[in-house]
Amino acid sequence: MSDTRMTFKEMCARFDVTPRTLRYYEYIELLQPEREGRSRYFGPREIARMTLIMRGRRFGIKLEDIRQWLMIYENDGTSAQMQAFVEMADRQMAELEEQRQQLDEAMRELKELRDETAGFLTKAT
């Protein structure tokens, strides 16, 4: 076995995911490890794909979008994949900005309610 291959357990540890998550990524064809008997081995391609998957998840990108993006590389090459990434990133940044605005509004409302409640407590004592 070469140093560039990882076992199932090593992949879980390296990427801090549960076995269930790794099996799910395999089930939905994000990953396609080599099989030797009942063992699975993840080579450089799968390790690179997992790195990209984890980055995408960190940014809140849906697994289906990640899957399609990875397929573009295999079908159309690097340039098409980079263009698809730019578009995907633009969509996700807009969504994150909207979420930030909603979070800011919720925090403002919570602070107002907290301050109002604290004011009642001060008057009551």
N, C-alpha and C positions, 0 to 999 in steps of 0.2 A: 504494500500500500504506500503510495507517495504522500509527501507532506501536504500536497495541495488538496487532498480529499479529507473530508470531515465525516464523522459518524453522526447519526441522528442526535445522540446525546450531546456531542460537541457543538452541533449547530444550535441546539436549544440553549446551551450555556453561553456560546459566543454572542448570540443575538438577544439573550434574555427573554425568550418566549417559552411558552408551555409546549409540551409534546402535542397537545390537542391543536394548538395554533399551527405548528409546523405540519401536522397531518392535514389540516384544513387547507393550507396553502398548496399542498401537494394535490389534494382532492380537486381543488378548483383550477389546477394546472398552472399555478404561478411557478411552481418548482417541479422539476422532474429528476429526482435523484437516480443514480445508478443503483441497480439491485443485484445483490449477490446472495442468493438464497433468501432468507428472511431479513437480511441486513440491508440498510440503505446507506449509500455514500454520496456525499455532496461534493462535487468538484468545483473548480474555479468559476464556471458559468453559473452554477446554482448559488455559490457564495456571493458573487457579484449581484445576481438578481435579488437575493435576500437583502443585501445592503440597500439596493434601490427601493425595495418594498418597504423596508423599515423607515427609510427617509420619507417616502410618500406618506406613510401612516403618521409619522410625526407631524407632518404638515396638514393632516386631516384629509388627505386625498382618498377617495373611495377605492376599495380593492378592485372593483370592476374597471375603473379608469386606469389603475396601475397595470392591470392585466392587459388591457388594450394597448397601452403605451409600450409594454414589453413586447407585444406581438408585432407592433410597427417596426421595431428594430430588426426582428427576425425576418419580416416580409419585405421591408422597404429600405432598411439600412439606417445608418447613423444620422444622416441629415434629416430624414423624415422624422426620426425619433426626436431629434432636438427641436424641430418645429412643433411637433405635438406636445413636447414638454413645455415649451414657452406658452402655448395656448392653455394647457392644463394649469400651469402655474398662475397665469393671469386670472383664470376662473376662480381658482382657489384663493388667491389674494383678495379678490372682490368679496368672496364669501366670508373670509376671515375678517375683513374690514367691517362688513355688516354685523357679524357676531360681536366685534369689539364695540360697535356703536350700541348694540342692544345691551351688552354687559355694562357699559358706561351708564346708560340710562337706568338700568336696574340698580346699580350701585348708588346713583344719585337719589333714587326713590327710597332705597333702604336707609341711606344716611338721613334723609329728611324725616322719615318715620322714627328712626332711632333718636334723633335730636329732639323731636316733638315729644316722644315718650319720656326721654330723660328730663325734659322741661317740666312735664307733669309731675314727675317724681320729686323734683326740686321744690315745686310749689306745694306739694302735699306734706313735706316735712318741715 
